[in-house]
Amino acid sequence: MKIPQHKKSITLGSVTLAYREIPGTDGFSGEHPLILLHGWPEASHCWNGVVNHLQKLGFSRTILAIDLKGLGHSSRSLDWKTYKKQTMAGEVLSLLDQLGVDGFDLVGHDWGGVVAQEVAIQQSQRIRNLVISNISLITHLEGLRKGKEAKRGIFDVDWYQSFQQTDLPSLLVPGNEEAFLRYFLRSPENGPSIPEESIEESIECYRIQGTPASASYWYRTLPYDTRRWLGLRKHQFEMPVLLLYGNRDPVINLGYVEGFESSFPNGRLVELDAGHFCQEERPAEFAAELMKFLDS
């Protein structure tokens, strides 16, 4: 796969991870960079607005926005079992090792928020601050129950997760990537939308051969991931944590984070008037809250 000029890449055994490096005021530095992890069906470009606003606010450290395996310009492994989130977190840590990064701040949206939580479980001592956005909290089972209850009696917004756990995406999505992604990359009515250039880049990346299958594997491993998380239900994240959530998300409603203090004793919840893709719908507000948290 050809890596575009605005990205770099590192090969870790059989896996190549692409990433965007935004140098700080003193150039690239492995000293406490900010790491950004995207969710499905996007890639590192989903952080462009947030990065631009952070720079306007005077953020001076290096930023690394990583394409997780299966999306963006990273590897499309067709071994679906390698998409367990514990494995993907290990790949992120290996990339940071190769770059000489020790301590860092970590932000994850959607599935990137799950990978970020797995990174924090594996090597908590390296994370100064953790930010999770619009995804379930993997050790907070009570929140998972409340979130699902809040959706009871409404249209099944989770149908696509079952769809993604079959072979159908690899059979039906190729050639229909634009229609498929535009269905999901929607914002709430009467609210700001995801930038068109970001949607177009997501579509372009999804057209890379093997993507409908590899992206679906993020979901196919969910039963295996869930069994692991059941064994971690008493785990507590001790580092400072910001839960930065769009409060109009139809899939990950605020029931998912209700009572988060049991798993995140040093956590704080901030709501944005946005849907699921809050970092793109409200990039200025997202960046301002992030800057405030990282500077506190």
C-alpha positions in Angstrom: 0.0 0.0 0.0 1.3 3.5 -0.9 1.6 5.8 2.1 0.7 9.4 1.2 3.3 12.0 1.6 1.7 13.6 4.7 2.0 10.4 6.6 4.8 8.2 7.9 4.8 4.5 8.7 6.6 1.9 10.8 6.6 -1.8 10.1 6.3 -4.0 13.2 6.8 -7.6 12.0 3.8 -8.4 9.7 2.0 -5.1 10.6 2.6 -1.7 9.1 1.1 1.3 11.0 0.7 4.6 9.2 0.6 7.8 11.3 0.6 11.6 10.9 3.2 13.4 12.9 2.6 17.0 13.8 5.8 18.4 15.3 5.7 20.7 18.3 7.3 24.1 18.5 10.7 22.5 19.0 10.3 19.9 16.2 9.6 16.2 16.9 10.1 15.2 20.4 9.3 11.9 22.2 8.8 13.9 25.4 5.2 13.4 26.4 3.6 13.7 22.9 -0.2 13.6 22.5 -1.4 10.4 20.9 -4.7 10.3 19.0 -6.6 7.1 18.1 -9.6 7.2 15.7 -12.6 5.0 15.5 -14.6 3.2 12.8 -15.0 3.9 9.9 -12.5 6.7 9.9 -8.7 7.2 10.2 -6.2 9.7 11.6 -7.7 12.5 9.4 -10.7 12.7 11.7 -8.5 14.7 14.1 -7.5 17.4 11.7 -10.0 20.0 13.1 -9.0 19.3 16.7 -5.3 19.5 15.8 -5.8 22.8 14.1 -7.6 24.3 17.0 -5.1 22.9 19.5 -2.3 24.7 17.6 -4.4 28.0 17.7 -4.7 27.6 21.4 -0.9 27.3 21.7 -0.4 23.5 22.2 3.3 23.1 21.8 4.0 19.4 22.1 4.3 16.8 19.3 1.1 15.1 18.2 0.9 11.7 16.7 -2.4 10.7 15.0 -2.2 6.9 14.2 -4.1 4.9 11.6 -5.1 1.7 13.4 -4.8 -1.6 11.7 -7.5 -2.3 9.1 -8.3 1.4 8.3 -6.6 4.5 6.9 -3.3 3.6 5.3 -2.2 0.8 7.8 -2.1 -2.9 7.2 -5.2 -4.8 6.0 -4.5 -8.2 7.7 -7.2 -10.7 6.7 -6.6 -12.8 9.9 -9.6 -11.6 11.8 -8.4 -12.9 15.2 -5.5 -10.4 15.1 -8.1 -7.6 15.6 -8.6 -8.3 19.3 -8.3 -4.9 21.0 -5.6 -6.2 23.3 -3.5 -7.1 20.3 -4.2 -3.7 18.6 -3.2 -1.9 21.8 0.1 -3.8 21.8 0.7 -2.7 18.2 0.3 1.0 19.2 2.7 0.5 22.1 5.2 -1.1 19.8 5.0 1.8 17.4 5.6 4.2 20.3 8.6 2.1 21.4 10.1 2.4 18.0 9.7 6.2 18.1 11.4 6.4 21.5 8.2 7.6 23.2 8.0 6.8 26.9 5.3 8.9 28.7 2.4 10.3 26.7 -1.2 11.7 26.8 -3.7 9.5 25.0 -7.0 10.3 23.3 -9.3 7.7 21.8 -12.6 8.1 20.0 -15.1 5.2 19.4 -13.1 2.0 18.9 -10.0 4.1 19.3 -11.3 4.7 22.8 -11.4 1.0 23.4 -7.9 0.5 22.2 -6.8 3.4 24.4 -8.3 1.7 27.4 -6.5 -1.5 26.5 -3.2 0.5 26.3 -3.9 2.0 29.7 -4.5 -1.5 31.1 -1.3 -2.9 29.6 1.1 0.0 30.5 -0.7 2.5 32.7 2.6 3.9 34.0 3.3 5.5 30.6 0.0 7.5 30.4 -0.1 10.9 32.1 -3.7 11.7 31.0 -6.3 9.6 29.3 -9.3 10.9 27.2 -12.1 8.7 26.0 -14.8 9.9 23.7 -18.1 8.3 22.8 -17.5 4.6 23.4 -18.4 2.2 26.1 -16.1 1.8 29.1 -14.8 -1.7 28.9 -14.6 -2.5 32.6 -17.8 -0.6 33.6 -20.4 -3.3 33.2 -23.1 -1.4 34.9 -22.8 1.4 32.4 -23.0 -1.1 29.6 -26.3 -2.4 31.0 -27.7 1.1 31.5 -26.7 2.2 28.0 -28.5 -0.8 26.5 -31.6 -0.2 28.6 -31.7 3.4 27.4 -32.1 2.2 23.8 -34.8 -0.3 24.7 -38.0 0.3 22.7 -36.4 2.4 19.9 -35.2 1.4 16.5 -32.3 -1.0 16.7 -29.4 1.4 16.1 -26.9 -1.5 16.8 -27.9 -3.6 13.9 -24.7 -2.8 12.0 -22.6 -4.4 14.7 -24.2 -7.8 14.0 -23.8 -7.2 10.3 -20.1 -6.5 10.7 -19.6 -9.8 12.5 -20.5 -11.7 9.3 -18.9 -12.2 5.9 -21.4 -9.8 4.3 -19.4 -6.6 4.4 -16.7 -8.1 2.2 -19.3 -9.3 -0.2 -21.7 -6.3 -0.3 -19.7 -3.2 0.5 -17.1 -3.2 -2.3 -18.3 -0.8 -5.0 -20.8 0.7 -2.6 -18.4 2.3 -0.1 -19.8 5.8 -0.5 -23.4 4.9 0.2 -22.3 2.7 3.1 -20.2 5.3 4.8 -22.4 8.3 4.2 -25.2 6.4 6.1 -23.1 6.2 9.2 -21.1 9.5 8.9 -24.2 11.6 9.7 -24.7 14.2 12.4 -27.8 15.0 14.5 -30.4 17.4 12.9 -29.9 21.1 13.6 -26.2 20.5 14.5 -22.9 20.9 12.7 -21.8 18.2 10.3 -18.7 16.3 9.8 -16.5 18.2 7.2 -17.1 17.0 3.7 -13.4 16.6 3.1 -13.2 14.2 6.0 -16.1 12.1 4.7 -14.4 11.9 1.3 -11.1 10.8 2.8 -12.9 8.1 4.8 -14.5 6.8 1.6 -11.3 6.9 -0.3 -9.5 4.9 2.4 -12.4 2.4 2.6 -12.0 1.8 -1.2 -8.5 0.4 -0.5 -8.6 -3.4 -1.3 -9.6 -5.5 1.6 -10.9 -2.7 3.8 -14.6 -3.8 4.0 -13.4 -7.1 5.4 -10.6 -5.8 7.7 -12.7 -3.0 9.1 -15.5 -5.5 9.9 -13.0 -7.6 11.9 -12.9 -4.8 14.5 -16.4 -6.1 15.3 -15.9 -9.8 14.7 -13.6 -10.0 17.6 -16.1 -8.4 20.0 -17.2 -11.7 21.6 -13.6 -12.5 22.4 -12.9 -9.0 23.7 -16.0 -9.0 25.9 -14.9 -12.2 27.6 -11.6 -10.6 28.4 -13.3 -7.5 29.8 -15.6 -9.5 32.0 -12.5 -10.7 33.9 -11.4 -7.0 34.3 -14.6 -5.7 35.7 -12.9 -4.7 39.0 -10.1 -2.9 37.3 -9.7 0.8 38.0 -8.0 3.4 35.8 -6.0 5.5 38.3 -4.6 8.2 36.0 -6.6 11.4 35.4 -9.3 10.7 32.9 -11.5 13.0 30.8 -14.7 11.5 29.4 -15.5 13.9 26.5 -18.9 12.8 25.0 -21.3 14.1 22.4 -24.6 14.0 24.3 -26.8 13.4 21.2 -25.2 10.1 20.1 -27.9 7.6 19.3 -25.6 4.6 19.7 -23.4 5.4 22.7 -25.8 7.3 24.9 -24.8 8.8 28.3 -26.2 5.7 30.1 -22.9 4.1 29.1 -20.9 6.4 31.3 -23.4 6.7 34.2 -21.6 5.8 37.4 -18.2 5.9 35.7 -16.5 6.8 39.0 -16.4 3.1 40.0 -13.9 2.4 37.3 -12.4 5.9 36.8 -12.0 7.3 40.3 -10.0 10.3 38.9 -12.4 10.8 36.0 -14.5 13.7 34.9 -17.3 13.8 32.4 -17.8 16.7 30.0 -20.7 16.8 27.5 -20.7 18.5 24.1 -23.8 19.4 22.2 -23.0 16.9 19.4 -23.6 13.4 18.1 -21.2 10.4 17.9 -18.5 12.2 15.9 -18.2 15.0 18.3 -14.5 15.7 17.6 -15.4 16.6 14.0 -18.8 18.2 14.7 -17.4 20.4 17.5 -13.6 20.6 17.0 -13.1 23.9 18.6 -15.0 22.9 21.8 -13.3 19.5 21.8 -9.9 21.1 21.6 -10.7 23.7 24.2 -11.8 21.0 26.7 -8.8 18.9 25.8 -6.4 21.8 26.3 -8.0 22.7 29.7 -7.7 19.1 30.8 -4.1 18.6 29.7 -3.0 21.8 31.3 -4.7 21.2 34.7 
